[in-house]
Amino acid sequence: MEKCPKDMQPQMLNNIILTGGNCNIRGFKARIESDLECLKPWDTQIRVEQTENPEHAVWRGLKQFSANLDGHT
C-alpha cells in the first residue's frame, strides 16, 4: 500500500477481491482483513470480498474477457 499513490489507497482498500485456491484456507479472508487494518489510514474503509469457487475465478474472468474481444486478438 505504501507504494500506491495516497489518493488511490482508499479506493483500493475498499475494493479487494480474493481469488485462487489459497482463499479456501480457513481464516484466510479474516487474516487479510486484519493485516490490512494495520496499514490503512484511520478514516478508510476496508472491503474484502471472496469469489464463489475462488480456485476457478481467474479462469472464469478470462473466459468472459475473451468472449468480449469482438474478434480482436
C-alpha positions in Angstrom: 0.0 0.0 0.0 2.8 2.4 0.7 3.9 2.3 -3.0 0.4 3.2 -4.1 -0.5 6.9 -4.6 -2.1 8.2 -1.4 -5.2 9.4 -3.3 -5.8 5.9 -4.6 -5.3 4.0 -1.4 -8.9 4.3 -0.1 -10.3 3.1 -3.4 -8.0 0.1 -3.5 -8.7 -0.8 0.2 -12.4 -0.7 -0.5 -12.3 -3.0 -3.5 -10.3 -6.1 -2.7 -11.3 -9.3 -4.3 -9.7 -12.6 -3.2 -9.3 -15.3 -5.8 -7.2 -18.5 -6.0 -7.1 -21.8 -4.1 -5.5 -20.2 -1.0 -8.8 -18.5 -0.4 -10.1 -21.8 0.7 -7.8 -21.9 3.7 -9.9 -21.4 6.9 -9.5 -17.9 8.2 -7.7 -16.5 5.1 -10.1 -13.7 4.5 -10.1 -12.7 8.1 -6.3 -12.7 8.1 -6.1 -10.4 5.1 -8.6 -8.0 6.7 -6.6 -8.0 9.9 -3.3 -7.4 8.1 -4.8 -4.6 6.0 -6.3 -2.9 9.1 -2.8 -2.2 10.3 -1.8 -0.5 7.0 -4.9 1.6 6.3 -5.3 5.3 7.0 -7.6 5.7 10.0 -10.5 7.1 8.1 -10.5 4.4 5.3 -13.0 1.5 5.0 -11.7 -1.9 4.1 -13.9 -4.2 2.0 -12.7 -7.7 1.2 -14.8 -10.0 -0.9 -14.2 -13.6 -1.8 -15.4 -15.0 -5.1 -17.6 -18.1 -5.3 -15.3 -21.0 -6.1 -12.2 -18.9 -5.9 -9.9 -21.5 -7.4 -11.7 -21.0 -10.8 -12.3 -17.3 -10.6 -9.4 -16.2 -12.8 -10.3 -18.8 -15.5 -14.0 -17.6 -15.5 -12.9 -13.9 -15.7 -10.5 -14.6 -18.6 -13.2 -16.7 -20.4 -15.6 -13.8 -20.1 -13.0 -11.2 -21.2 -12.0 -13.3 -24.2 -15.7 -13.6 -25.3 -15.9 -9.8 -25.3 -12.9 -9.2 -27.5 -15.2 -8.9 -30.6 -12.7 -10.7 -32.8 -9.6 -8.7 -31.7 -6.5 -10.7 -30.9 
